């Protein structure tokens, strides 16, 4: 894969297609199904752990007072859900070994 910050579902499907030779539609369906499973898991269990990859977790942030740094005007930031990701030790070890090469 190329060195870029973002990757699309189509690019992931293309990588699966080139690796395994499946047709493009099947590969895109696989990618979409995986994303849907992660979303459904977050909605129902608030946590999705993928072995040897990491854990996605749904956290609720409470409302708070924010401030515009330029105008110093205060405003209310509404409560909301955020998703955090914690990489597994194996993934971190792999990433760090590749970056130090």
Rosetta blueprint (number, residue, H / E / L):
1 X L
2 X L
3 X L
4 X L
5 X L
6 X L
7 X L
8 X L
9 X H
10 X H
11 X H
12 X H
13 X H
14 X H
15 X H
16 X H
17 X H
18 X H
19 X H
20 X H
21 X L
22 X L
23 X L
24 X H
25 X H
26 X H
27 X H
28 X H
29 X H
30 X H
31 X H
32 X H
33 X H
34 X H
35 X H
36 X H
37 X H
38 X H
39 X H
40 X H
41 X H
42 X H
43 X H
44 X H
45 X H
46 X L
47 X E
48 X E
49 X E
50 X E
51 X L
52 X L
53 X L
54 X E
55 X E
56 X E
57 X E
58 X E
59 X E
60 X E
61 X E
62 X L
63 X L
64 X E
65 X E
66 X E
67 X E
68 X L
69 X L
70 X L
71 X L
72 X L
73 X L
74 X E
75 X E
76 X E
77 X E
78 X L
79 X L
80 X E
81 X E
82 X E
83 X E
84 X E
85 X E
86 X E
87 X E
88 X L
89 X H
90 X H
91 X H
92 X H
93 X H
94 X H
95 X H
96 X H
97 X H
98 X H
99 X H
100 X L
101 X L
